[in-house]
Amino acid sequence: MLLKFTKMHGLGNDFMVVDLVSQRAKLFPDQVRALADRNFGIGFDQLLVVEAPNNPEMDFCYRIFNADGSEVEQCGNGARCFARFVYDKHLTNKQIIKVETAGGNIELRLTEDGGVTVDMGAPKLVPEQIPFQAPEQADSYSLEVDGQTYQIGAVSMGNPHAVLVVDDVDQAPVEQLGAKIEVHPRFPNRVNVGFMQIISRSEVRLRVFERGAGETLACGTGACAAVVAGRVQGLLDENVQVHLPGGTLKIHWQGKGQPVMMTGPATRVFEGQIYL
Ligand SMILES: N[C@H](CCC[C@H](N)C(=O)O)C(=O)O
């Protein structure tokens, strides 16, 4: 069958976006992996699927698949592209779009300058809700990897994140250490791994080794999780500019129990179609 899609990105974190409201298709993990291949397929970090909502109060259901074929709970850069996609494709004429995801309901707001602000919901810090194995909740945790001990923050934005504070992101062992922490047994669902350099209380640099995709040029939920971890550790104020290799996101978080707000761009690259 012929499947239409749009190639998009949020600060270089790239996506294949598929409208399964107007089209019908069933996507399987091996197909997602094949489509994600940057030589033999289309190539993307995540596949984003637009579906009709299960809850009539919501506008859409938003499903996310990593390049390795795993379906996951949340994708922040993808949420901004999702909003741009459904509006540009006239699947909605709303400027404020309510979306259900496996990681919880989120609200997408198209802004005047063509960007998108996403209410990502409140972060989860209770270890069982991340999930992360720890005797009790703490601002940071010691994690042993190959005989070395690292201090990490552990946060869920619907999807799990480990956050390390480093002196210089350019020197951080993102590939090697990120890959090891991604599959650490204390994270039963695996984990996204952020490496954060504090520039000031309102500015950080961040690189993220993503669960199921490896290092990406940007990670929206990773930026949110990094700010939450930094604030919980008393290192950051409530408005933070997060500089990722692909560009900058604005993150606002007032504190525990409050939603994390993320603002940034959403870019359409090309329209395509592929026979499945
Ligand atoms: N790799 C993530 C999903 C995509 C998150 C990222 N692309 C973002 O913008 O939040 C996970 O397995 O939870």
The ligand as an SDF file (V2000), in Angstrom:
LIG
                    3D

 13 12  0  0  0  0  0  0  0  0999 V2000
   13.9850    8.4360   22.6720 N   0  0  0  0  0  0  0  0  0  0  0  0
   12.8480    8.8690   23.5040 C   0  0  0  0  0  0  0  0  0  0  0  0
   11.6560    9.2780   22.6140 C   0  0  0  0  0  0  0  0  0  0  0  0
   11.9420   10.5430   21.8200 C   0  0  0  0  0  0  0  0  0  0  0  0
   12.2730   11.7070   22.7130 C   0  0  0  0  0  0  0  0  0  0  0  0
   12.9150   12.9040   22.0370 C   0  0  0  0  0  0  0  0  0  0  0  0
   13.1270   12.8180   20.6190 N   0  0  0  0  0  0  0  0  0  0  0  0
   12.2010   14.1960   22.4160 C   0  0  0  0  0  0  0  0  0  0  0  0
   12.2240   15.1670   21.6430 O   0  0  0  0  0  0  0  0  0  0  0  0
   11.6180   14.2280   23.5410 O   0  0  0  0  0  0  0  0  0  0  0  0
   12.4350    7.7050   24.4200 C   0  0  0  0  0  0  0  0  0  0  0  0
   12.7280    6.5580   24.0960 O   0  0  0  0  0  0  0  0  0  0  0  0
   11.8080    7.9900   25.4560 O   0  0  0  0  0  0  0  0  0  0  0  0
  1  2  1  0
  2  3  1  0
  2 11  1  0
  3  4  1  0
  4  5  1  0
  5  6  1  0
  6  7  1  0
  6  8  1  0
  8  9  2  0
  8 10  1  0
 11 12  2  0
 11 13  1  0
M  END
$$$$
